[in-house]
């Protein structure tokens, strides 16, 4: 009987299969890294490409995060991250084509996206404090959909303000309102 208990103990670790990474995500991670490395190598840039799985978000979702670093990486950012966004778009198309399925990964070059996210979180908190103090809505500058989403996410659990997107096209922006 003791042998059976020892056998069961060995497999207790395998009881939580949800803790294992999604095999499709692991494949996407590897293919995204290799594809972007090959593409950027052809351009002749001195860069390194790494990929990892993100932390699980509040919706129990993970994505592949690709980081590009190196001496020439800054050239891939462009004005306000436009080149980086285009490279992410092209990379997603190439990887999706290789894997014959839709692939969604995020690309960060030299920490630009991470710095941008931190800055938008600070802006959201600062503007929320302003709205609370003045009890008047504040409208932020025009932002792309990703940036607007970050502001909405930063303030979604805030007890004293709520957010809405207003405007059309390139003029779409976030408005922060006081809760009454």
PEDAKA-V81679 format. One record per residue. N is the residue number from 1. RES is the residue in three letters. PHI is phi in whole degrees, 0 to 359 (none if undefined). OMEGA is omega in radians with two decimals (NA if undefined). Layout:
N,RES,PHI,OMEGA / N,RES,PHI,OMEGA
This chain:
1,UNK,none,-3.13 / 2,UNK,296,3.12 / 3,UNK,298,-3.14 / 4,UNK,294,3.12 / 5,UNK,298,3.11 / 6,UNK,296,3.12 / 7,UNK,297,3.12 / 8,UNK,298,-3.13 / 9,UNK,299,-3.13 / 10,UNK,297,-3.06 / 11,UNK,259,3.08 / 12,UNK,301,-3.14 / 13,UNK,298,-3.08 / 14,UNK,278,3.14 / 15,UNK,297,-3.09 / 16,UNK,261,-3.12 / 17,UNK,290,3.11 / 18,UNK,294,-3.12 / 19,UNK,284,3.14 / 20,UNK,283,3.11 / 21,UNK,293,3.10 / 22,UNK,295,-3.12 / 23,UNK,301,3.09 / 24,UNK,296,3.11 / 25,UNK,294,3.10 / 26,UNK,297,3.10 / 27,UNK,295,3.11 / 28,UNK,300,-3.14 / 29,UNK,300,-3.12 / 30,UNK,293,-3.11 / 31,UNK,292,3.11 / 32,UNK,298,3.12 / 33,UNK,300,-3.10 / 34,UNK,296,-3.11 / 35,UNK,295,-3.14 / 36,UNK,293,3.10 / 37,UNK,298,3.13 / 38,UNK,297,-3.14 / 39,UNK,298,-3.09 / 40,UNK,288,3.07 / 41,UNK,293,3.12 / 42,UNK,294,3.11 / 43,UNK,286,3.10 / 44,UNK,90,3.14 / 45,UNK,268,3.09 / 46,UNK,272,-3.07 / 47,UNK,220,3.00 / 48,UNK,236,3.12 / 49,UNK,236,3.05 / 50,UNK,233,3.11 / 51,UNK,218,3.09 / 52,UNK,210,3.07 / 53,UNK,272,3.12 / 54,UNK,290,2.97 / 55,UNK,292,3.09 / 56,UNK,289,-3.12 / 57,UNK,275,-3.08 / 58,UNK,289,3.05 / 59,UNK,256,-3.12 / 60,UNK,58,-3.12 / 61,UNK,244,3.05 / 62,UNK,235,3.01 / 63,UNK,227,3.07 / 64,UNK,275,3.08 / 65,UNK,246,-3.14 / 66,UNK,254,3.12 / 67,UNK,244,3.07 / 68,UNK,245,3.12 / 69,UNK,224,3.07 / 70,UNK,134,-3.05 / 71,UNK,300,-3.09 / 72,UNK,259,-3.02 / 73,UNK,299,-3.08 / 74,UNK,302,3.11 / 75,UNK,297,-3.08 / 76,UNK,269,3.13 / 77,UNK,272,-3.12 / 78,UNK,77,-3.14 / 79,UNK,290,3.13 / 80,UNK,55,3.04 / 81,UNK,81,-3.09 / 82,UNK,295,3.12 / 83,UNK,294,3.12 / 84,UNK,300,3.12 / 85,UNK,296,3.11 / 86,UNK,295,3.12 / 87,UNK,295,3.09 / 88,UNK,298,-3.14 / 89,UNK,299,-3.14 / 90,UNK,296,3.11 / 91,UNK,299,3.11 / 92,UNK,299,3.12 / 93,UNK,298,-3.11 / 94,UNK,295,-3.12 / 95,UNK,291,3.10 / 96,UNK,300,3.12 / 97,UNK,296,-3.13 / 98,UNK,295,-3.06 / 99,UNK,266,3.13 / 100,UNK,59,3.05 / 101,UNK,200,3.13 / 102,UNK,290,-3.12 / 103,UNK,239,-3.12 / 104,UNK,230,3.08 / 105,UNK,231,3.07 / 106,UNK,256,-3.13 / 107,UNK,241,3.08 / 108,UNK,233,-3.14 / 109,UNK,248,3.12 / 110,UNK,51,3.10 / 111,UNK,75,-3.11 / 112,UNK,301,-3.11 / 113,UNK,297,-3.13 / 114,UNK,297,3.10 / 115,UNK,295,3.13 / 116,UNK,297,3.13 / 117,UNK,298,3.12 / 118,UNK,298,3.12 / 119,UNK,296,3.12 / 120,UNK,292,3.07 / 121,UNK,296,3.10 / 122,UNK,296,3.11 / 123,UNK,300,-3.13 / 124,UNK,300,3.14 / 125,UNK,295,3.14 / 126,UNK,296,-3.14 / 127,UNK,289,3.07 / 128,UNK,297,3.10 / 129,UNK,297,3.12 / 130,UNK,295,3.12 / 131,UNK,297,-3.13 / 132,UNK,296,-3.10 / 133,UNK,296,-3.07 / 134,UNK,270,-3.06 / 135,UNK,56,3.07 / 136,UNK,227,3.12 / 137,UNK,293,3.07 / 138,UNK,234,3.09 / 139,UNK,252,-3.13 / 140,UNK,277,3.10 / 141,UNK,296,3.09 / 142,UNK,301,-3.12 / 143,UNK,220,3.02 / 144,UNK,284,-3.04 / 145,UNK,299,3.13 / 146,UNK,296,-3.13 / 147,UNK,293,3.11 / 148,UNK,298,3.13 / 149,UNK,300,3.13 / 150,UNK,299,3.12 / 151,UNK,294,3.10 / 152,UNK,302,-3.13 / 153,UNK,294,-3.11 / 154,UNK,296,-3.05 / 155,UNK,250,-3.03 / 156,UNK,297,-3.13 / 157,UNK,258,-3.12 / 158,UNK,290,-3.08 / 159,UNK,283,-2.99 / 160,UNK,247,3.13 / 161,UNK,222,2.98 / 162,UNK,221,-3.05 / 163,UNK,237,3.03 / 164,UNK,215,3.02 / 165,UNK,269,3.14 / 166,UNK,225,3.10 / 167,UNK,95,-3.08 / 168,UNK,232,3.01 / 169,UNK,54,-3.10 / 170,UNK,289,3.13 / 171,UNK,265,-3.14 / 172,UNK,291,-3.06 / 173,UNK,216,3.11 / 174,UNK,259,3.02 / 175,UNK,248,3.13 / 176,UNK,256,-3.09 / 177,UNK,246,3.02 / 178,UNK,284,3.02 / 179,UNK,279,-3.09 / 180,UNK,265,NA
